Amino acid sequence: MSYTQFYKKTGLPREVVKWLQSLDLSFYPKNVRRDFSNGFLVAEILCRYYPQHFPVRSYDKGTSLSAKQRNWSQIESSLQKQNLHLMKEVIDGSIHCKPGAAELMVQEVYTLLTNRSIRDVQGPEPDFTDQDYQELLPALARSTASKAIKNNLRMSEVMAEPDITTNQRKTEAILQRHLEHKGAERVSDPGRFKVRPHLVRLAAKNLVPSSDECFASSGDTTSKLCSSSTRSGAAVCFKEIKVHQPVRRCLVNY
């Protein structure tokens, strides 16, 4: 695979792609999210810099969840001996093939081993969801609520963390984020969802602005409130009526 094709397909920065090709790995990572998930290529990269602490023969090339967890556990323990650390969220996202996790992990490994900074590296709180991909799609092709849960909660995550309460919280967070995006779409494009304006908004549009208001009292029982309309030029009068309640008297004497 040529350099240009590899750069476009992986989505990694140019300097990282050149660095990977200079290491002469056992195979090219054609799919970064898939090929780096089990940690074997990461161990092979680290073996180029620390051959005594990362022997490639002790890592498994399998793609099962147990093989991934064993490889990454061994990588983490070996990195700690060298005072090197990778974010736990990035490792978990790479294991479960979350969007953007493997790319960020490769960039972190590049920064640790070469002491070079990359401008495109995300902040301390990565968000490994398909939100960026969904925003590129037209409105009709975006995920439904069930599809959003399926895309952002992998089966391997449920297998790795079988606790029902934990998975329920993850599902609720995904569903809440999906509903927030749908609410934003309804506000930005109400015609598509056939959203009718509320009565409060309609009443606010039909309010008659008044410039002069006068209050005239006539006796104890009746008063009038008058205002002149600047829109139609006619005076609008509101009549307020006060009703006196009769005093009830008891007809039976005790």
C-alpha positions, 0 to 999 in steps of 0.5 A: 500500500502506498503512503497516500492510500495509507494516510487517507484510509487510516485518518492518522496524522502524516508524521504518525503514518511515516513513523509507522512505516519506518518501523517495518512492522509484521503487517500494515494496519489497513484498518486501525480500529480493528488491527490495533484492538488486540494490542499485538501491533502495539507490543510490536511497536514497543518492542522496537524501543524496549526489546527486553520488556516487550517480547513479541512472542509472549503476545497473542494474535487472537481477536477474542475478548480474553486475548485482547484483555491479556495482551493489554494487561501485559502491556500496561504492566510493562509500561508501568515499569518504564514509567510510561502510561496510557489512558485507561479510557483509550485502552478500553475504547481500543479493545471495544473498537470505539470510534476514534479510540485506536487512532488516539491510542496510536498518537499517544504511543507515538508521543510517548516513544518519540517525545514529539507532540501532535496538534490533533490529539484530543483533550483529557476527556475523550468522547468515543461515540459516533456523533461526528459520523452522525452529523455528516449524514443527512437527517433521514439517514441518522440513527434511531434510538435503538441504533444509537444504543447498538452503535455506542454500546458494544457487545464486548463491553457487556461481556467485559462488564456484565453488571446490569446496573453499569450497562443500564447507566451506559444505555441511559446516557446514550439514550439521553444524548440521542434525545438531546440531539433530536431536540436540537434538530426539532428546534433547528428544523421544525418544518421537518418534524411538523412542529406547531408553535405553542399557544404561548408563542402565538399569543405573544405574536398577537398581543396588541401593544398599548401606549396609553393606559388610563384607569377611571373609577365610577362608584364603588362597584364598577371601574373601567380600564382603557388603552389605545391601540397603536396598531389599529388606532381604536381604543380598547376598553376593559370593564372590571365588575366587582360583586358584593356578596350578600351577608347570610343571616341565620333564620333559626334562633337558638 
